[in-house]
Amino acid sequence: MWIDVNEEQPNPFETVLVACAFGAIMTSRYWGKATCENDEYKACGRQGREHYGKFGRWFEAAEKGYVVKYWMTLPEKPKDL
């Protein structure tokens, strides 16, 4: 089930499926608020607030200019992999 980025965020460093404005869907890693407030991770702040939702600037997809609207956890990988 898709989760609005303005309602809830994934765990820090979790890779999730994201749905972006205009229909783009991709995987992206969630960096977490504490990580992006650390000066070592200046890349977390290149795009404006509209790219991240009200909780901050955390998705890699947003850093590439996509406006992330929703996310969901990835399914488990097949057992034979």
C-alpha positions in Angstrom: 0.0 0.0 0.0 1.3 3.4 -0.9 2.1 5.8 1.9 2.0 9.6 1.5 5.4 11.2 2.3 3.6 13.9 4.3 2.1 11.3 6.6 4.9 8.9 7.4 8.5 8.2 6.4 10.4 4.9 6.1 13.2 3.9 8.4 16.5 5.8 7.8 18.6 4.2 5.1 15.8 1.9 4.0 15.4 1.4 0.2 11.8 1.7 -0.9 9.7 2.0 -3.9 8.6 5.7 -4.6 5.9 7.2 -6.8 6.7 10.6 -8.1 4.7 13.5 -9.6 3.8 12.8 -13.2 3.9 9.0 -12.7 7.6 8.1 -12.4 8.1 5.0 -10.1 11.5 3.9 -9.0 13.5 2.6 -6.0 15.1 5.2 -3.8 16.9 5.2 -0.4 15.5 7.2 2.5 18.3 9.1 4.3 16.5 10.2 7.5 16.3 13.6 9.1 19.4 13.2 11.4 21.6 12.2 8.4 20.5 15.2 6.3 21.1 17.7 9.2 24.7 16.5 9.5 27.1 18.7 7.5 28.8 15.6 6.0 25.6 15.0 3.9 25.2 18.3 2.1 23.7 16.4 -0.9 20.5 16.0 1.1 19.7 19.7 0.7 20.1 20.5 -3.0 16.4 20.6 -4.0 13.6 22.7 -2.6 11.1 21.6 0.0 8.5 20.6 -2.6 10.7 17.7 -3.6 10.6 16.0 -0.2 7.3 16.4 1.7 6.8 18.2 5.0 9.3 15.9 6.9 12.4 17.1 5.0 14.9 16.4 2.2 15.6 12.8 2.2 15.0 10.8 -0.9 17.7 10.2 -3.5 15.1 10.5 -6.2 14.3 14.0 -5.0 18.0 14.8 -5.3 17.7 14.0 -9.0 14.8 16.4 -9.4 11.8 14.1 -8.9 9.0 15.2 -6.6 8.4 12.1 -4.4 4.7 11.8 -3.4 4.3 8.3 -2.1 6.5 5.3 -1.0 6.0 1.7 -0.1 8.3 -1.1 1.2 9.8 -3.4 -1.3 8.5 -6.9 -1.5 10.7 -9.7 -0.2 13.1 -11.1 -2.8 12.4 -14.6 -4.3 13.5 -17.4 -2.0 15.9 -18.9 -4.7 18.0 -15.7 -4.9 
